[in-house]
């Protein structure tokens, strides 16, 4: 039962990590588009939008870092808790 719980937790963490990565990539695309529009039109609003989207992307990067730290900690716990044959 314990291993089953570990597998579900690992899958949940992996799914959340993939979602954060997708969100990061989406934000990068939005930032790129805002910069492209800014280059063409020189509208300050686009630069402000790029800045806001960059801040949003950093939040996703932070969440991904937290997820990876949790997974690393969990893996270390599993390795130390594993019985030696």
Biotite code that builds the C-alpha atoms (Angstrom):
import biotite.structure as struc

atoms = struc.array([
    struc.Atom([0.000, 0.000, 0.000], chain_id="A", res_id=1, res_name="UNK", atom_name="CA", element="C"),
    struc.Atom([2.854, 2.377, 0.867], chain_id="A", res_id=2, res_name="UNK", atom_name="CA", element="C"),
    struc.Atom([4.432, 1.896, -2.572], chain_id="A", res_id=3, res_name="UNK", atom_name="CA", element="C"),
    struc.Atom([1.082, 2.546, -4.227], chain_id="A", res_id=4, res_name="UNK", atom_name="CA", element="C"),
    struc.Atom([0.763, 5.838, -2.363], chain_id="A", res_id=5, res_name="UNK", atom_name="CA", element="C"),
    struc.Atom([4.301, 6.753, -3.424], chain_id="A", res_id=6, res_name="UNK", atom_name="CA", element="C"),
    struc.Atom([3.506, 6.043, -7.074], chain_id="A", res_id=7, res_name="UNK", atom_name="CA", element="C"),
    struc.Atom([0.347, 8.175, -6.964], chain_id="A", res_id=8, res_name="UNK", atom_name="CA", element="C"),
    struc.Atom([2.198, 11.004, -5.234], chain_id="A", res_id=9, res_name="UNK", atom_name="CA", element="C"),
    struc.Atom([5.031, 10.818, -7.751], chain_id="A", res_id=10, res_name="UNK", atom_name="CA", element="C"),
    struc.Atom([2.570, 10.877, -10.680], chain_id="A", res_id=11, res_name="UNK", atom_name="CA", element="C"),
    struc.Atom([0.724, 13.819, -9.139], chain_id="A", res_id=12, res_name="UNK", atom_name="CA", element="C"),
    struc.Atom([3.989, 15.717, -8.685], chain_id="A", res_id=13, res_name="UNK", atom_name="CA", element="C"),
    struc.Atom([5.059, 14.846, -12.226], chain_id="A", res_id=14, res_name="UNK", atom_name="CA", element="C"),
    struc.Atom([1.744, 16.050, -13.630], chain_id="A", res_id=15, res_name="UNK", atom_name="CA", element="C"),
    struc.Atom([2.005, 19.303, -11.692], chain_id="A", res_id=16, res_name="UNK", atom_name="CA", element="C"),
    struc.Atom([5.608, 19.776, -12.855], chain_id="A", res_id=17, res_name="UNK", atom_name="CA", element="C"),
    struc.Atom([4.630, 19.232, -16.504], chain_id="A", res_id=18, res_name="UNK", atom_name="CA", element="C"),
    struc.Atom([1.775, 21.727, -16.092], chain_id="A", res_id=19, res_name="UNK", atom_name="CA", element="C"),
    struc.Atom([4.170, 24.328, -14.655], chain_id="A", res_id=20, res_name="UNK", atom_name="CA", element="C"),
    struc.Atom([6.597, 23.742, -17.546], chain_id="A", res_id=21, res_name="UNK", atom_name="CA", element="C"),
    struc.Atom([3.745, 24.225, -20.031], chain_id="A", res_id=22, res_name="UNK", atom_name="CA", element="C"),
    struc.Atom([2.760, 27.437, -18.259], chain_id="A", res_id=23, res_name="UNK", atom_name="CA", element="C"),
    struc.Atom([6.365, 28.672, -18.384], chain_id="A", res_id=24, res_name="UNK", atom_name="CA", element="C"),
    struc.Atom([6.556, 27.974, -22.115], chain_id="A", res_id=25, res_name="UNK", atom_name="CA", element="C"),
    struc.Atom([3.230, 29.712, -22.679], chain_id="A", res_id=26, res_name="UNK", atom_name="CA", element="C"),
    struc.Atom([4.418, 32.782, -20.767], chain_id="A", res_id=27, res_name="UNK", atom_name="CA", element="C"),
    struc.Atom([7.638, 32.845, -22.801], chain_id="A", res_id=28, res_name="UNK", atom_name="CA", element="C"),
    struc.Atom([5.577, 32.848, -25.982], chain_id="A", res_id=29, res_name="UNK", atom_name="CA", element="C"),
    struc.Atom([3.399, 35.719, -24.695], chain_id="A", res_id=30, res_name="UNK", atom_name="CA", element="C"),
    struc.Atom([6.497, 37.695, -23.692], chain_id="A", res_id=31, res_name="UNK", atom_name="CA", element="C"),
    struc.Atom([8.016, 37.121, -27.125], chain_id="A", res_id=32, res_name="UNK", atom_name="CA", element="C"),
    struc.Atom([4.823, 38.322, -28.818], chain_id="A", res_id=33, res_name="UNK", atom_name="CA", element="C"),
    struc.Atom([4.673, 41.459, -26.646], chain_id="A", res_id=34, res_name="UNK", atom_name="CA", element="C"),
    struc.Atom([8.298, 42.290, -27.445], chain_id="A", res_id=35, res_name="UNK", atom_name="CA", element="C"),
    struc.Atom([7.656, 41.745, -31.165], chain_id="A", res_id=36, res_name="UNK", atom_name="CA", element="C"),
    struc.Atom([4.663, 44.112, -31.089], chain_id="A", res_id=37, res_name="UNK", atom_name="CA", element="C"),
    struc.Atom([6.684, 46.615, -29.065], chain_id="A", res_id=38, res_name="UNK", atom_name="CA", element="C"),
    struc.Atom([9.481, 46.500, -31.650], chain_id="A", res_id=39, res_name="UNK", atom_name="CA", element="C"),
    struc.Atom([7.006, 47.186, -34.458], chain_id="A", res_id=40, res_name="UNK", atom_name="CA", element="C"),
    struc.Atom([4.736, 49.778, -32.853], chain_id="A", res_id=41, res_name="UNK", atom_name="CA", element="C"),
    struc.Atom([6.835, 51.171, -29.974], chain_id="A", res_id=42, res_name="UNK", atom_name="CA", element="C"),
    struc.Atom([3.805, 51.033, -27.708], chain_id="A", res_id=43, res_name="UNK", atom_name="CA", element="C"),
    struc.Atom([4.756, 51.264, -24.057], chain_id="A", res_id=44, res_name="UNK", atom_name="CA", element="C"),
    struc.Atom([1.762, 49.138, -23.107], chain_id="A", res_id=45, res_name="UNK", atom_name="CA", element="C"),
    struc.Atom([3.331, 46.153, -24.841], chain_id="A", res_id=46, res_name="UNK", atom_name="CA", element="C"),
    struc.Atom([6.530, 46.578, -22.869], chain_id="A", res_id=47, res_name="UNK", atom_name="CA", element="C"),
    struc.Atom([4.488, 46.748, -19.655], chain_id="A", res_id=48, res_name="UNK", atom_name="CA", element="C"),
    struc.Atom([2.616, 43.623, -20.717], chain_id="A", res_id=49, res_name="UNK", atom_name="CA", element="C"),
    struc.Atom([5.891, 41.809, -21.365], chain_id="A", res_id=50, res_name="UNK", atom_name="CA", element="C"),
    struc.Atom([7.087, 42.822, -17.919], chain_id="A", res_id=51, res_name="UNK", atom_name="CA", element="C"),
    struc.Atom([3.896, 41.544, -16.236], chain_id="A", res_id=52, res_name="UNK", atom_name="CA", element="C"),
    struc.Atom([4.083, 38.291, -18.173], chain_id="A", res_id=53, res_name="UNK", atom_name="CA", element="C"),
    struc.Atom([7.721, 37.911, -17.170], chain_id="A", res_id=54, res_name="UNK", atom_name="CA", element="C"),
    struc.Atom([6.742, 38.264, -13.504], chain_id="A", res_id=55, res_name="UNK", atom_name="CA", element="C"),
    struc.Atom([4.015, 35.649, -14.009], chain_id="A", res_id=56, res_name="UNK", atom_name="CA", element="C"),
    struc.Atom([6.522, 33.324, -15.641], chain_id="A", res_id=57, res_name="UNK", atom_name="CA", element="C"),
    struc.Atom([8.844, 33.699, -12.641], chain_id="A", res_id=58, res_name="UNK", atom_name="CA", element="C"),
    struc.Atom([6.013, 32.566, -10.353], chain_id="A", res_id=59, res_name="UNK", atom_name="CA", element="C"),
    struc.Atom([5.698, 29.391, -12.431], chain_id="A", res_id=60, res_name="UNK", atom_name="CA", element="C"),
    struc.Atom([9.472, 28.902, -12.305], chain_id="A", res_id=61, res_name="UNK", atom_name="CA", element="C"),
    struc.Atom([9.359, 29.224, -8.513], chain_id="A", res_id=62, res_name="UNK", atom_name="CA", element="C"),
    struc.Atom([6.520, 26.685, -8.280], chain_id="A", res_id=63, res_name="UNK", atom_name="CA", element="C"),
    struc.Atom([8.417, 24.285, -10.521], chain_id="A", res_id=64, res_name="UNK", atom_name="CA", element="C"),
    struc.Atom([11.469, 24.672, -8.293], chain_id="A", res_id=65, res_name="UNK", atom_name="CA", element="C"),
    struc.Atom([9.342, 23.869, -5.230], chain_id="A", res_id=66, res_name="UNK", atom_name="CA", element="C"),
    struc.Atom([7.927, 20.779, -6.915], chain_id="A", res_id=67, res_name="UNK", atom_name="CA", element="C"),
    struc.Atom([11.385, 19.571, -7.882], chain_id="A", res_id=68, res_name="UNK", atom_name="CA", element="C"),
    struc.Atom([12.680, 20.143, -4.344], chain_id="A", res_id=69, res_name="UNK", atom_name="CA", element="C"),
    struc.Atom([9.736, 18.137, -2.963], chain_id="A", res_id=70, res_name="UNK", atom_name="CA", element="C"),
    struc.Atom([10.415, 15.295, -5.392], chain_id="A", res_id=71, res_name="UNK", atom_name="CA", element="C"),
    struc.Atom([14.127, 15.314, -4.575], chain_id="A", res_id=72, res_name="UNK", atom_name="CA", element="C"),
    struc.Atom([13.396, 15.248, -0.843], chain_id="A", res_id=73, res_name="UNK", atom_name="CA", element="C"),
    struc.Atom([10.879, 12.448, -1.337], chain_id="A", res_id=74, res_name="UNK", atom_name="CA", element="C"),
    struc.Atom([13.363, 10.426, -3.390], chain_id="A", res_id=75, res_name="UNK", atom_name="CA", element="C"),
    struc.Atom([16.054, 10.840, -0.737], chain_id="A", res_id=76, res_name="UNK", atom_name="CA", element="C"),
    struc.Atom([13.576, 9.693, 1.921], chain_id="A", res_id=77, res_name="UNK", atom_name="CA", element="C"),
    struc.Atom([12.653, 6.642, -0.161], chain_id="A", res_id=78, res_name="UNK", atom_name="CA", element="C"),
    struc.Atom([16.306, 5.755, -0.668], chain_id="A", res_id=79, res_name="UNK", atom_name="CA", element="C"),
    struc.Atom([17.101, 5.958, 3.048], chain_id="A", res_id=80, res_name="UNK", atom_name="CA", element="C"),
    struc.Atom([13.902, 4.115, 4.030], chain_id="A", res_id=81, res_name="UNK", atom_name="CA", element="C"),
    struc.Atom([14.400, 1.280, 1.524], chain_id="A", res_id=82, res_name="UNK", atom_name="CA", element="C"),
    struc.Atom([15.315, -1.989, 3.215], chain_id="A", res_id=83, res_name="UNK", atom_name="CA", element="C"),
    struc.Atom([18.718, -3.397, 2.411], chain_id="A", res_id=84, res_name="UNK", atom_name="CA", element="C"),
    struc.Atom([18.391, -6.910, 0.877], chain_id="A", res_id=85, res_name="UNK", atom_name="CA", element="C"),
])
